[in-house]
Amino acid sequence: MWASKIAIKISNSRMVYISLREFTTWLDVTVFELWIHFASILVSSVLLFLKLHNFMTISYQWVAAPIFIGIAFVAYFIFIIYMRSCVDYKDYRGPTLKVVFNMIRLTLLTSFLYLLINKISGELENSEVANQNTYSFIFTPIWILLFLWCAQICRATSS
């Protein structure tokens, strides 16, 4: 299956493939979450295309709305899985750590998208600097998220 491998180019001639199982284990996401994110990014991309080619006059907040809705669906899905694992298996420590990490991940992703959309909408729609935040401040949640993913990958490969 071609979709179950992710290619990473190490050098000019050698490709290393990461399987979907390794990807989901390392980042602690499910395939269902990946599909929700994929669908929301696809809808947002179509809306961005329609906005940039003047087929629709919508703001960038509306362009990013499907991504925020997808993140909300993923948060709801994570909460349902947490409740089921606590009730069915009577285990609280493992699922609690997992849900805390996943909610931190979703919060960081949401804050990054919100800050970026506010910066872009002020500069591109109004042709003025409406938001005084620098891009280093806007990308701070992504750096924290990458650090947390590194810790998650180290934890997943050591066990």
N, C-alpha and C positions, 0 to 999 in steps of 0.2 A: 504494500500500500504506500503510495508516494507521499501521502499527507502525514504519515506517521514519523517522518524523519525531518529534522531541521539541520540544515547544512551550515557549518562554520568553517570558513576558509582560514587555515593555519598558515600556510605558506603559498607560494605560487603554484605548486603542483599537487598539494595534498588537501583533501577535504575530510573533515571529521563530522560524522553525523550523530546528532543527539536524538534518541528515540523520544516518542511522545510520552512514554512512561517515565523516562528520566526527567523530562521537562516538567511534567506535572508533579513528580516527587520532589524535585529540587525547589520549585517555586511554590509548592503546596497549593496548587489550584487543581480543579477538576476539569474534565473535558467540557462539561456543561457550562462552566464559567467561561471557558475560552470561547465557546460558541456564542454566548450572550455578548461578550466583548466584541467578537468579530461582527456580529449582526449590527450592533450599535455603531461601530466604526464605519461599517458599510453604509448605513442610512445617513450618518453624518457626512460621509464623503459625497454622497449623492446631493445632499442639501448644500454642501459647500460648492460643488460644481454648478448647481443651479443658481446660487448666489453670485459666484464670480462671473458667470456668463450672462448675468442680468435677466434670467428667466423668472426669478423671484426676488422681491425686495424684503428680505428678512435680516434680522440682526445676527451677529455671531453667537449671541446667547442661544438663539433658536437653532442655529447650526449645531451647537454642542449639546443641545437638550437630549438627543437620543443617547449620547454617551453617559450623561448623568442618570438617565432613566435605566440604562443598562447596569450602571454601578449600583443603583438602588435595588434592582432585581437580584444582583449577585449578593448584596448584603442580606436581603431577605432569604435567599437560598442558604447562605451560610448560617443564619440564625435558625432556620428550620432543621438543618443537619445537626447543629449543636443541641437543640432541644431533643431531637430524636435519639442522639447518642447518649445524652444524659439520662433520658427516661428508659430506653431499651437496655442499655448496658450497665447502668448504675455507676458509670465512671465519670468523674467530674474534672479531674486534674488535666488529663490529656486533651479532651475537647475544649476546656476553658482556655488553655494555652493556645490552641489552634485558632479558636474564634477571636481571641485578643489580637494575635498576630495578623489574621486576615482583616479584621476591622481597622487596625492601624494601617495596613497596606491600602485599603480602600479609602480611608480618610486622607492619606498622603496623596493618593492619585486624584481624589476629588479636589483637594486644596490646590494642587498644581494646575489642574484644568481650569478651575475658577480664576486663579490669579492670571493665568495665561490668556484666557478669554477676555477678562477685563482689560488687560494691557493691549491686546490686539484690537478690541473693539474701540478703544479710545483713540488709538493711533491711526487705524485704517478707515474707520467710518467717519470720524469727526475731523480727521486731518489735524489733530492736535494731541498734545501729551496730556491726556486726562488723568492718567494714572502715573504717579511719580515713582512707583516701585521699579527698581532696577531688575534686569534679567537674572542677575545672580541671586537676588531674593526670590524671584519667581521659581527658579529651578532648584531651590533648596529642598523642597519636598522630594524631588526626584533623587537627589544625592542621598538623602536619608533612606529612601526606599531602596536604592541600590546597595547601601550598607546593610540594611536589614535582609535583603535577598542574599548577600554574601554570607551573612551569619546563618541564614536558613540553609543554604547550600552546604556549608561546612557541617552543620548539625545533621543534615540528611545523609551526607556521605560518610560521616563517622559512625553512624548507627547501622 
